[in-house]
Protein backbone atom coordinates (compact mmCIF):
# COMPACT_ATOMS: atom_id res chain seq x y z
CA UNK A 1 0.00 0.00 0.00
CA UNK A 2 1.36 3.42 -0.79
CA UNK A 3 2.11 5.38 2.36
CA UNK A 4 -1.13 6.52 3.91
CA UNK A 5 -4.07 5.57 6.03
CA UNK A 6 -7.63 4.34 5.53
CA UNK A 7 -10.07 4.57 8.42
CA UNK A 8 -13.63 3.26 8.54
CA UNK A 9 -16.21 3.39 11.34
CA UNK A 10 -19.61 1.78 11.66
CA UNK A 11 -22.27 2.25 14.34
CA UNK A 12 -22.74 -0.60 16.80
CA UNK A 13 -25.92 -2.50 16.00
CA UNK A 14 -25.10 -6.14 16.75
CA UNK A 15 -25.69 -6.26 20.49
CA UNK A 16 -22.87 -8.14 22.20
CA UNK A 17 -21.59 -9.70 18.96
CA UNK A 18 -18.64 -7.30 18.80
CA UNK A 19 -16.86 -9.32 16.12
CA UNK A 20 -19.71 -8.51 13.71
CA UNK A 21 -19.18 -4.77 14.23
CA UNK A 22 -15.45 -5.14 13.56
CA UNK A 23 -16.20 -7.31 10.49
CA UNK A 24 -18.48 -4.58 9.09
CA UNK A 25 -15.81 -1.92 9.72
CA UNK A 26 -13.15 -4.09 8.05
CA UNK A 27 -15.31 -4.61 4.95
CA UNK A 28 -15.86 -0.85 4.70
CA UNK A 29 -12.15 -0.11 5.20
CA UNK A 30 -11.16 -2.62 2.50
CA UNK A 31 -13.72 -1.17 0.11
CA UNK A 32 -12.36 2.33 0.72
CA UNK A 33 -8.78 1.08 0.31
CA UNK A 34 -9.55 -0.45 -3.07
CA UNK A 35 -11.02 2.87 -4.23
CA UNK A 36 -8.03 4.82 -2.87
CA UNK A 37 -5.12 2.69 -4.12
CA UNK A 38 -6.60 0.12 -6.48
CA UNK A 39 -6.25 -3.62 -6.69
CA UNK A 40 -3.06 -5.29 -5.54
CA UNK A 41 -1.39 -7.09 -2.68
CA UNK A 42 -0.35 -4.82 0.19
CA UNK A 43 1.10 -5.22 3.66
CA UNK A 44 -0.78 -3.05 6.12
CA UNK A 45 -0.96 -2.48 9.85
CA UNK A 46 -4.51 -3.13 11.13
CA UNK A 47 -5.76 -1.32 14.23
CA UNK A 48 -9.07 -2.04 15.95
CA UNK A 49 -10.80 0.72 17.92
CA UNK A 50 -14.12 0.99 19.71
CA UNK A 51 -15.93 4.02 21.09
CA UNK A 52 -17.28 2.82 24.42
CA UNK A 53 -19.76 4.24 26.89
CA UNK A 54 -18.54 3.28 30.34
CA UNK A 55 -21.54 2.64 32.58
CA UNK A 56 -23.17 -0.38 34.17
CA UNK A 57 -23.47 -2.15 31.83
CA UNK A 58 -21.22 -0.44 29.29
CA UNK A 59 -21.92 -0.29 25.59
CA UNK A 60 -20.12 0.26 22.29
CA UNK A 61 -21.14 3.18 20.08
CA UNK A 62 -18.85 2.68 17.06
CA UNK A 63 -16.38 0.11 15.75
CA UNK A 64 -13.40 1.44 13.79
CA UNK A 65 -10.74 -0.21 11.66
CA UNK A 66 -7.63 1.73 10.67
CA UNK A 67 -5.36 0.42 7.90
CA UNK A 68 -1.91 2.02 7.69
CA UNK A 69 0.77 1.33 5.12
DSSP file (Angstrom, degrees, kcal/mol; ACC not computed):
  #  RESIDUE AA STRUCTURE BP1 BP2  ACC     N-H-->O    O-->H-N    N-H-->O    O-->H-N    TCO  KAPPA ALPHA  PHI   PSI    X-CA   Y-CA   Z-CA
    1    1 A X              0   0    0      0, 0.0     3,-0.1     0, 0.0    42,-0.1   0.000 360.0 360.0 360.0 131.5    0.0    0.0    0.0
    2    2 A X        -     0   0    0      1,-0.2    67,-0.2    35,-0.1    35,-0.0  -0.284 360.0 -73.7 -56.5 152.7    1.4    3.4   -0.8
    3    3 A X  S    S+     0   0    0     66,-0.1     2,-0.3    65,-0.1    -1,-0.2  -0.244  94.4  80.3 -53.3 128.8    2.1    5.4    2.4
    4    4 A X        -     0   0    0     -3,-0.1    65,-2.2     2,-0.0     2,-0.3  -0.978  66.7 -95.8 160.9-168.9   -1.1    6.5    3.9
    5    5 A X  E     -A   68   0A   0     -2,-0.3     2,-0.4    63,-0.2    63,-0.2  -1.000  13.5-163.8-146.7 140.0   -4.1    5.6    6.0
    6    6 A X  E     -A   67   0A   0     61,-2.7    61,-3.3    -2,-0.3     2,-0.4  -0.994  15.1-175.2-122.3 132.5   -7.6    4.3    5.5
    7    7 A X  E     +A   66   0A   0     -2,-0.4     2,-0.4    59,-0.2    59,-0.2  -0.994   3.7 179.8-132.1 133.8  -10.1    4.6    8.4
    8    8 A X  E     -A   65   0A   0     57,-2.4    57,-2.5    -2,-0.4     2,-0.4  -0.999   3.4-172.2-137.8 135.0  -13.6    3.3    8.5
    9    9 A X  E     -A   64   0A   0     -2,-0.4     2,-0.3    55,-0.2    55,-0.2  -0.952   1.0-173.0-125.6 145.2  -16.2    3.4   11.3
   10   10 A X  E     -A   63   0A   0     53,-2.4    53,-2.6    -2,-0.4    15,-0.1  -0.986  31.1-106.7-133.0 146.5  -19.6    1.8   11.7
   11   11 A X  E     -A   62   0A   0     -2,-0.3     2,-0.4    51,-0.2    51,-0.3  -0.404  40.3-105.3 -69.4 148.5  -22.3    2.2   14.3
   12   12 A X        +     0   0    0     49,-2.4    -1,-0.1     1,-0.1     6,-0.1  -0.610  58.7 143.5 -74.1 124.5  -22.7   -0.6   16.8
   13   13 A X        +     0   0    0     -2,-0.4    -1,-0.1     4,-0.1     3,-0.1   0.108  47.9  83.3-149.4  26.2  -25.9   -2.5   16.0
   14   14 A X  S >  S-     0   0    0      1,-0.4     3,-2.0     4,-0.0     2,-0.2   0.102  81.4-135.7-118.7  20.7  -25.1   -6.1   16.7
   15   15 A X  T 3  S-     0   0    0      1,-0.3    -1,-0.4    45,-0.1    45,-0.2  -0.411  77.6 -15.6  62.3-129.7  -25.7   -6.3   20.5
   16   16 A X  T 3  S+     0   0    0     -2,-0.2     2,-1.8     1,-0.1    -1,-0.3   0.351 108.5 103.9 -91.5   6.2  -22.9   -8.1   22.2
   17   17 A X    X>  +     0   0    0     -3,-2.0     3,-1.4     1,-0.2     4,-0.9  -0.519  43.2 166.7 -85.2  70.9  -21.6   -9.7   19.0
   18   18 A X  H 3>  +     0   0    0     -2,-1.8     4,-2.1     1,-0.3     3,-0.3   0.809  66.2  65.4 -60.7 -32.8  -18.6   -7.3   18.8
   19   19 A X  H 3> S+     0   0    0      1,-0.2     4,-2.4    -3,-0.2    -1,-0.3   0.837  97.5  56.5 -60.0 -31.3  -16.9   -9.3   16.1
   20   20 A X  H <> S+     0   0    0     -3,-1.4     4,-2.3     2,-0.2    -1,-0.2   0.884 105.6  50.1 -68.3 -37.7  -19.7   -8.5   13.7
   21   21 A X  H  X S+     0   0    0     -4,-0.9     4,-2.1    -3,-0.3    -2,-0.2   0.918 112.8  46.2 -64.7 -43.2  -19.2   -4.8   14.2
   22   22 A X  H  X S+     0   0    0     -4,-2.1     4,-2.4     2,-0.2    -2,-0.2   0.874 110.5  54.0 -67.4 -36.3  -15.5   -5.1   13.6
   23   23 A X  H  X S+     0   0    0     -4,-2.4     4,-2.4    -5,-0.2    -2,-0.2   0.928 109.0  48.4 -61.1 -44.7  -16.2   -7.3   10.5
   24   24 A X  H  X S+     0   0    0     -4,-2.3     4,-2.0     1,-0.2    -2,-0.2   0.908 112.3  48.7 -61.6 -42.5  -18.5   -4.6    9.1
   25   25 A X  H  X S+     0   0    0     -4,-2.1     4,-2.5     1,-0.2    -1,-0.2   0.886 110.7  51.1 -65.7 -38.5  -15.8   -1.9    9.7
   26   26 A X  H  X S+     0   0    0     -4,-2.4     4,-2.8     2,-0.2     5,-0.2   0.923 108.6  50.8 -65.4 -43.9  -13.2   -4.1    8.0
   27   27 A X  H  X S+     0   0    0     -4,-2.4     4,-2.0     1,-0.2    -1,-0.2   0.909 112.7  46.9 -59.3 -42.3  -15.3   -4.6    4.9
   28   28 A X  H  X S+     0   0    0     -4,-2.0     4,-2.4     2,-0.2    -2,-0.2   0.915 112.1  49.8 -66.1 -43.2  -15.9   -0.9    4.7
   29   29 A X  H  X S+     0   0    0     -4,-2.5     4,-2.5     1,-0.2    -2,-0.2   0.910 111.6  48.3 -62.9 -42.3  -12.1   -0.1    5.2
   30   30 A X  H  X S+     0   0    0     -4,-2.8     4,-2.2     2,-0.2    -1,-0.2   0.883 110.7  51.3 -66.6 -37.6  -11.2   -2.6    2.5
   31   31 A X  H  X S+     0   0    0     -4,-2.0     4,-1.4    -5,-0.2    -2,-0.2   0.920 112.3  46.0 -63.1 -44.2  -13.7   -1.2    0.1
   32   32 A X  H  X S+     0   0    0     -4,-2.4     4,-2.2     1,-0.2    -2,-0.2   0.895 110.6  54.0 -65.4 -39.8  -12.4    2.3    0.7
   33   33 A X  H  X>S+     0   0    0     -4,-2.5     4,-3.0     1,-0.2     5,-0.6   0.908 105.9  52.0 -61.7 -42.4   -8.8    1.1    0.3
   34   34 A X  H  X5S+     0   0    0     -4,-2.2     4,-1.0     1,-0.2    -1,-0.2   0.852 111.8  46.9 -65.4 -32.6   -9.5   -0.5   -3.1
   35   35 A X  H  <5S+     0   0    0     -4,-1.4    -1,-0.2    -5,-0.2    -2,-0.2   0.865 116.3  45.3 -71.9 -36.8  -11.0    2.9   -4.2
   36   36 A X  H  <5S+     0   0    0     -4,-2.2    -2,-0.2    -5,-0.1    -3,-0.2   0.901 134.2   9.0 -75.5 -42.8   -8.0    4.8   -2.9
   37   37 A X  H  <5S-     0   0    0     -4,-3.0    -3,-0.2     1,-0.2    -2,-0.1   0.523  98.2-129.9-121.3  -8.5   -5.1    2.7   -4.1
   38   38 A X     << -     0   0    0     -4,-1.0    -1,-0.2    -5,-0.6    -3,-0.1  -0.174  47.2 -29.6  86.0 178.3   -6.6    0.1   -6.5
   39   39 A X  S    S+     0   0    0     -5,-0.1     2,-0.3    -4,-0.1    -5,-0.0  -0.309  83.0  97.6 -69.9 152.7   -6.2   -3.6   -6.7
   40   40 A X  S    S-     0   0    0      2,-0.1     2,-0.5   -39,-0.0    -2,-0.0  -0.907  72.5 -75.2 155.9-179.7   -3.1   -5.3   -5.5
   41   41 A X        +     0   0    0     -2,-0.3     2,-0.3     2,-0.0    -2,-0.0  -0.957  52.3 174.1-111.1 123.6   -1.4   -7.1   -2.7
   42   42 A X        -     0   0    0     -2,-0.5     2,-0.6     2,-0.0    -2,-0.1  -0.931  31.4-134.2-131.0 149.7   -0.3   -4.8    0.2
   43   43 A X        +     0   0    0     -2,-0.3     2,-0.3    26,-0.1    -2,-0.0  -0.931  38.3 171.8-100.7 124.1    1.1   -5.2    3.7
   44   44 A X        -     0   0    0     -2,-0.6     2,-0.5    23,-0.0    25,-0.2  -0.915  36.4-121.1-132.4 156.8   -0.8   -3.1    6.1
   45   45 A X  E     -B   68   0A   0     23,-3.1    23,-2.3    -2,-0.3     2,-0.5  -0.860  30.6-152.0 -92.8 130.7   -1.0   -2.5    9.9
   46   46 A X  E     -B   67   0A   0     -2,-0.5     2,-0.4    21,-0.2    21,-0.2  -0.923  12.2-172.9-110.5 125.3   -4.5   -3.1   11.1
   47   47 A X  E     -B   66   0A   0     19,-2.5    19,-2.4    -2,-0.5     2,-0.4  -0.965   9.9-153.0-118.9 135.2   -5.8   -1.3   14.2
   48   48 A X  E     +B   65   0A   0     -2,-0.4     2,-0.3    17,-0.2    17,-0.2  -0.893  18.8 175.3-105.1 132.4   -9.1   -2.0   15.9
   49   49 A X  E     -B   64   0A   0     15,-2.7    15,-2.8    -2,-0.4     2,-0.4  -0.962  11.4-167.5-134.1 153.2  -10.8    0.7   17.9
   50   50 A X  E     -B   63   0A   0     -2,-0.3     2,-0.7    13,-0.2    13,-0.2  -0.996  19.6-138.4-139.7 136.2  -14.1    1.0   19.7
   51   51 A X  E     -B   62   0A   0     11,-2.5    10,-3.6    -2,-0.4    11,-0.9  -0.851  35.8-168.1 -89.3 116.9  -15.9    4.0   21.1
   52   52 A X  E     -B   60   0A   0     -2,-0.7     2,-0.7     8,-0.2     8,-0.2  -0.836  25.3-145.2-115.2 147.6  -17.3    2.8   24.4
   53   53 A X  E     -B   59   0A   0      6,-3.4     6,-1.8    -2,-0.3     2,-0.8  -0.942  23.2-145.7-104.6 111.2  -19.8    4.2   26.9
   54   54 A X        +     0   0    0     -2,-0.7     2,-0.2     4,-0.2     4,-0.1  -0.707  51.1 109.0 -86.6 111.0  -18.5    3.3   30.3
   55   55 A X  S    S-     0   0    0     -2,-0.8     2,-0.5     4,-0.0     3,-0.3  -0.773  77.8 -51.5-155.1-163.9  -21.5    2.6   32.6
   56   56 A X  S    S+     0   0    0      1,-0.5     2,-0.1    -2,-0.2    -2,-0.1  -0.875 138.0  14.0-126.5  99.7  -23.2   -0.4   34.2
   57   57 A X  S    S-     0   0    0     -2,-0.5    -1,-0.5    -4,-0.1     2,-0.1   0.599 101.9-144.7 -83.9 160.5  -23.5   -2.1   31.8
   58   58 A X        -     0   0    0     -3,-0.3     2,-0.3    -2,-0.1    -4,-0.2  -0.277  14.3-159.1 -78.4 170.1  -21.2   -0.4   29.3
   59   59 A X  E     - B   0  53A   0     -6,-1.8    -6,-3.4    -2,-0.1     2,-0.4  -0.974  16.7-119.6-148.2 161.7  -21.9   -0.3   25.6
   60   60 A X  E     - B   0  52A   0     -2,-0.3    -8,-0.2    -8,-0.2     3,-0.1  -0.884  19.1-177.7-104.6 133.9  -20.1    0.3   22.3
   61   61 A X  E     +     0   0A   0    -10,-3.6   -49,-2.4    -2,-0.4     2,-0.3   0.842  68.8   7.5 -95.5 -42.7  -21.1    3.2   20.1
   62   62 A X  E     -AB  11  51A   0    -11,-0.9   -11,-2.5   -51,-0.3     2,-0.4  -0.993  56.6-146.6-143.1 146.8  -18.8    2.7   17.1
   63   63 A X  E     -AB  10  50A   0    -53,-2.6   -53,-2.4    -2,-0.3     2,-0.4  -0.941  23.7-169.1-109.2 136.6  -16.4    0.1   15.7
   64   64 A X  E     -AB   9  49A   0    -15,-2.8   -15,-2.7    -2,-0.4     2,-0.4  -0.984  13.9-166.2-131.8 138.5  -13.4    1.4   13.8
   65   65 A X  E     -AB   8  48A   0    -57,-2.5   -57,-2.4    -2,-0.4     2,-0.5  -0.986   8.2-165.6-118.3 132.0  -10.7   -0.2   11.7
   66   66 A X  E     -AB   7  47A   0    -19,-2.4   -19,-2.5    -2,-0.4     2,-0.5  -0.982   0.9-165.0-120.1 125.1   -7.6    1.7   10.7
   67   67 A X  E     -AB   6  46A   0    -61,-3.3   -61,-2.7    -2,-0.5     2,-0.4  -0.941  10.7-176.9-108.5 124.4   -5.4    0.4    7.9
   68   68 A X  E      AB   5  45A   0    -23,-2.3   -23,-3.1    -2,-0.5   -63,-0.2  -0.973 360.0 360.0-125.6 135.1   -1.9    2.0    7.7
   69   69 A X              0   0    0    -65,-2.2   -64,-0.1    -2,-0.4   -66,-0.1   0.355 360.0 360.0-133.0 360.0    0.8    1.3    5.1
